[in-house]
Amino acid sequence: MGSQPAQSTRHHVVIVGSGFGGIFAAQKLKHANVDVTLIARTTHHLFQPLLYQVATGILSVGEIAVPNRIILRKQKNTQVLLGDVVDVDVTNQTVSSEASGHTTVTSYDSLIVAAGAEQSYFGNDHFARFAPGMKTIDHALELRGKILTAFERAELSEDPEEQARLLTFVVVGAGPTGVEMAGQIAELARQTLVGAFRNIDPSMARIVLLDGAPIVLPPMGKRLGGKAQRRLEKLGVEVVLNAFVTDIDERGLVVKDKDGNQERVPAYTKIWAAGVSASPLGKILAEQTGTELDRAGRVKVNPDLTIQGHPNVFVVGDMMALDDVPGIAPAAIQSGTYAGRIIKDELSNPGASTSQRKPFKYLDKGSIAVVSKYSAVGRVIGGKVPVTGVVGWFMWLAVHLFYLVGFKNRYSTLLYWLFAFVSNARTQLNVTEQWMMGRHALEEVEERKKEIGT
């Protein structure tokens, strides 16, 4: 089945994606003389930087995910459509999306592609079955289930070797997400769960952080990376650098060091935080327009964030490749806002030429990674001023509260944080088998569909 939304005579802006780039672009067009259609594969805007706190029981899903329709309900010129965009036709200026077996074709005058990025396994996609990433709510809930079930199964086991495997948690990737995840698992095991079991000691859990780089948090430099590493090691995290994962299965993983030596690490819980690749939509745009992609699949854009030869097609956020602009939330916010502003300004000034557009300039506000409670490392003010310890931690809290969508979310998140930081307790420690097994069950359903189809 297919349909096309009713068209108006006003300039029509289609936005693909409800991440930071898409939502901020839509909000910038609130008072513009346009009709906006936002198409997203999920019903919500997700604050991805806090997914690891959902995975480790600090926050609930509701604190970091807000329905798109609720965010934009007062924006009368905007329609929200649920759909996974499967094709973009830049010649006929249409976008095709699918949801629940229904195909929708939407025409556009201007297009903003903000479809974000996916987890990258560097050509080893089969690793995903045993090592979930950290990109979606489903990932976070699955990981929470895996982490907490590991302790439960260890409590039931009488085999010391199996207990050791169950209580081994391996995080692959020592970037901000990996560092934050490893630190929180360590605090969960050594603080929150202490005294909760009788047959095991949760504090004896082994947490391993692996990375092929020679330092932790490579973008922050050797000094700050060293501080983060020392703090993690103080928490009991084993930091293994210059190491690459060569295989992952249900029982563990194989790690190769820089000298080529391989070691098998038995582990029940494996978490992948090692890399990202842009949405497959980038490849579709490249094939149609001849635009180049970088190694991560990001679209190489003009200084005004458009595709060469298509001044009405903007690519923003994690999908764009422009100079050294990083794939982080502030860059997505700024680029989405920029694209919305360009469209709005040119419609209010019909005589304006696309050649007169001021190039996008990314304002680097720095970045901060939390290592543990009261401890963070990062760089602020254009990445020039280092911050560490409690000061960095409080700055991280303030920034993340500021960017959370909705007053209620900021208020409830602050309360959850106060409870967790003061008491070492966590309110979101419930898990279900459905959270753990849902992804695998859906994959099996899709495989079955393909078999029937053939």
N, C-alpha and C positions, 0 to 999 in steps of 0.2 A: 504494500500500500504506500501511496505517496501523496503529499499535499504541499501547497505553497501558501504561507500566510498572506492575508490580505495586504495589498500594497497601498500606500498613501502617496500623495503628490509631493510630500516633503522629502528632503534628502534623507536617505536611509543608511544608517551606520550599523553594520553587523560586527559584533564582538565575539570572538571564539575563546572561551575559557573564563572561569570565575575565580582565578587566583588573584594575586595582588594586582597584576597588570590589567586584567580584564575588569575587575571591580572598580579600580581607581579611574580607568578610562571612562567607564559608564557614568560614574559620579561626576566626572568633569563635564559631561555633556548634559547634566541635569537641566540647565536653563537654556540650552542651545535650541535653535529652531530646526530640530532634527527628530526623526524617529529612530529609536535604538532597539535592536534585538540582540540580547545576550544569549548565546547558545553554550551550554556547559554539559559535560558528561556526568556531573554529579549535581545534586540539588543544593549543595552548600559551598560556601567559601571557607577554605581550610587554612588555619594558621599553622603551616607546616613546621616552623621553628620550635613549636612546643609539642610535637607529636611524641617525642621521647618521654615527656612527662605523663602522657596518657599510657604509654607502654609500661611505665614503671610505677603506676598507681597513684601519682600525685594529683592529676587532673582528670576530670571526666570529659567525654567527647564534646558535651554541650558547651564547655568553656572555650574550645578552640575551633568550633565549626558552627557557622551561622547560616541559616537558609538564605539562598540568593534572593528569593522572593521577599523575604522579610527585610533584607538590606535595602532593596530597591522598590519597595511597595509604594513609597511616597513620591517616586520619580515617575510621573504620569506619562512621560514620553518614552518609557522603556518597557519592553516586553521580555520576559524570561522564558526560554524554551529549554526543555531537557533533551539532550541528544548528544551522541558521540559523532563528531564531525568526521566524515569518511572521505570527503572530496571537496576541493575548492576549484572552481572553474573561473580562472581570471579573465578568460576571453568573453564569456557570457555573464560574468560577474554574479555568480551564484555559489551558495554554500549548501552542501548536502549533508544532512545529519540523520542518524538512526537512533531510535529508542523503542524498545518493546516491539520490534518487528515493523515499526512504522517509520517510513522515510519522509523527511521534510526537506524541500528545496526552498531556500531563502535567497532572494535577490538583494544585492547591496549596491550602494553608490560609493561608500567608503567601507573598508574592511580593516579591522584590527585583530590580528592573530596573536593571542596570548595563551596558547595551549600548554605552556609550561614544559616540564621535563619529567622523564621517567628514570627509574633506577637503571644503572648500566652495570652489566656483569662482564664487560670487556670481551664479548664473544662467547662467554660461557653461560648462556641463558639457562641451562639446566641447573645451575647453582641455585636459581631462584626457588626451586621446590623445597630446598632444605635450609635456605638462608634468606628469609624475607628482608625486604628493604625497609625504608622509613619514608614513604611518600604518601601513604593514604591512611585513612581511619582504619580500614580493614587490616593493614599492616600492623598498626599500633596495637589493635586489640588482639590480633593473632600472637604478637610478641608478648603481650602481657600474659596471655594464656600459657605460652611456652615457658616463660620465666617462672611463673608461680607454680605451674604444674611440675616443673623440674624438682622443686623442693618437696612437693607432695609425693612424687614417685620415689624420691630418695628416702623419704620417711618410711615408705612401705618396703623398701628393699633391704635384704640382709646380706647382700653381696658388696663388700667394700669397693671392688673395682667398678661395679655398676653405679654405686653411690657417687664415686668420684667422677664418672662420666656425666651423670645427671647433674652434678653440681659444678660442672665446667661450662662457663659462658664465654663464647668467643665473639668479639666484635671486630669485623674486618673494615678497616678504614680509620685513620687517626686524624680526620678533619674534625670540625666542630661537632657534627652529629655523633661521630664515633666516640669522641672524648666525653661528650655529655652523657651518652648512653652508658659507657663503661663506668663513669663516676656514679651514676644513679643506681646501677645494679650493685655496685660495691656498697653504697649507703643502705640500700634495701636489705642486703644480706647481713651487713655488719651492725646495723642499727635497728631498722624497723622490725625485722623478723627474729631478733634475738629473744630466746626464751619461749618461742611459739611452738617449737617442736620438741619431741622427746627422744627420738631415735637418731637424730642428726643435729649437728651444730651448724646453722646457716652461715655463721661467720667464717667457716672453713671453706666456703665456696671459692672456686678458682675463677677469676675474671681475667681474660686475656685480651689485650688490644693489639691488633696486627696491622702493619702497614708496610708497603714497599718503599716508602720514603725513608730517608735517614733521620728525620726529626718528626716530632709530634707537631700538629698544626703548621704545616709548611708555609702557608701564606703569611703567618705572623712572625716568622723568623726564628733563628736558633735560640735566642735568649728567652723569648716568651714560650716557645715550644718546650724548652728545657724546664721552665718553671711549671708548666702544665704536667709534664712527665713526672717530675719529682713529687708533685701533689698527688697524682694518680698512684704512684708507687707507695706513697705514704698510706693511701687508702687500701693498699693490698692488691692493686691491679698490676698484672705482669704486662709490661710494654715491650713488644717484640717488633723491632724495626728492620728495614732492609729484608723483609720477608714477603713472599708471594704465595697466595693460595693456588694450588694446582688442581685440587679436586675436593669436592664436598659430597657427602652422602648422609644417610639418615643417622649413622653412628658417629660421625666426626668429620674431620677434614685433614687434608695433606698440605703441609707448608714447606716451601723451599726457601733456603736462605741465599744470600748473595754468592756464596761459594758453590751453590748447586746441591747442597746437602738437603735431603728431604726427611721430614718427620711427620708422623701421623699423630694428630691430637684428638683423642676420643672426647666428644662433646655432644650433649643433647641439644643445647641451644646455640644456634649460629645466627648472627645478625650482620647483614650486609649494609655498610655505610661507606662504600669505597668509591662510588662514582655515579655520575648522571649522564643521560643522553637526552637530547631534545625530542619533543613530540614527533612522531612520524609524519605529521603534517608538513614539517620542514622539507622532507623529501618530495612530497607532492608539489609544493610550491617551486622547488628547485627544478623538477622535471618539466613543469609547465613554462617556466620563465627563463631557464638557463642560469639562474642564480646559483652561486656556489654555496656549499656547506662547509663548515669547519669539521674537525675530527670528532666533535661531540654531536654532530648533526644539526648544529645551529645555523640559521640562515644569515649569510653575510649581507648586511643592510647598508643603505646610504646613510650619510650623516643625519638625515631627517627621519631615519628608521623605516624608510620605505624600500621596496624591492626595485631594483633597476628596471626602468621602463614602465613602472606601475606606481605612479605617485599617490594613488588612492588606496594602496595596500600597505599597511603598517605591520611590522613584526616587532613585538615587545617582550620584555621579561626574559625568562630563561631560554626562549627560542631565538633570540637575536645574537648575532656576533658582530660586535662593533668595538674596535680598539681593545682596551683591557677592561671593559665594563664587566664586572663579575656577575655570576648567576645567583644573586641573593635577593632577598625581599626588597630592600631599599631601591635597588636598581629596577626591579619590576614596577614598583610604585611610581618612581620618577618617569620611567619610559611610558607607562600607561597614561599617566597624567599629561605628559608631553603630547602624545598622539591625540588625545581628546582635545587638548587646547588648540593644536594646529587646525583640526577640523572645525572647531567652533569659531576660531578667529577668521578663517578663510570664508566661511559662510556668512559671517557678519560684514565681510569686506569683499564683495564679489569681484572687485578689480584686482585682487591680490594674485600674484603669480607663485606657482610652486617653487620657482627658482629663488624666490625671496625668503624662503623659510630659513629661520635661524637653526643651525645644527643643534642636535641634542647634546647637552653637556651633563655628564654624570657628576653629581656632588657626592664625593666619598666622605661619608660620615664615620667611617671606621667599622670595625666589627669586634664583637666580644663573644667568647665561649665560656660557659660555666663548667668548671671542673668538678666542683662539689659545693655543698652548702658553705656559704660565706667565702667562696674562692672562685675567681674567674680571671681570665687573661684576655687581653685584646689591645686594639689600637683605636683611638678616636681622633677627631679633628683631622679629617683627611688621611687617617692612617698613620699620622706622624707622632702622636703622643701615646706612649704605652700606659696601660692601666692594669693593675693586678690586685689580687686579694679581695678584701671586703669592699673596697671602693669600686672595683670593676664589677663585683657581684651586684651591688646596689644599682649601678648604672645599667646593667643588663636587665634587672627587674623593671626599672623605670621605662626603658625603651620598649620592652615587650608589652607592658601594660598599655603604653601609648598607642601601639599599633594594633592592639586587639580591637575588633569591630564590636561596638555596642557597649553602653555603660554597664549593663547587667553583667556582661562577660568580664569586664575589668574588675567589677566589685566582687563577684563570686571567685574569680581567679585569685585575687588578693587574699580573700579569706582562706581558700585552700592552701595557699602558700604559707600564710601565717601559721596555720595549724600544723603543716608538715615541718616547717623550719623550727618551730618552738618545741614541738613534742616528739619529733622524729617519727610520728605516726603518719599513715596515709589512708585516705578514706576510700580509694578506688582500687581495692585489692580483690574484687570479685572477678571470676572468670567463668566462661562456659565452654563446653566442648565444641559448640557451634562456632564460636569465635576462632578456635584453634583449627578446626577442620573445614570451615566454610570455603576457604580459597581452593583447597584441594578438591572438594566436592564439585565446585563450579567448573574447575578445569576438566574433571572427568566427564561432566555433563557436556561440555563443549566438544571434547574428543568424541563422545558418543554421537553427538549431532553430526560431526564430520563423517564418521563411519556410516551412519545411516544415509547421509547425503550422497556418498559414493556408491 
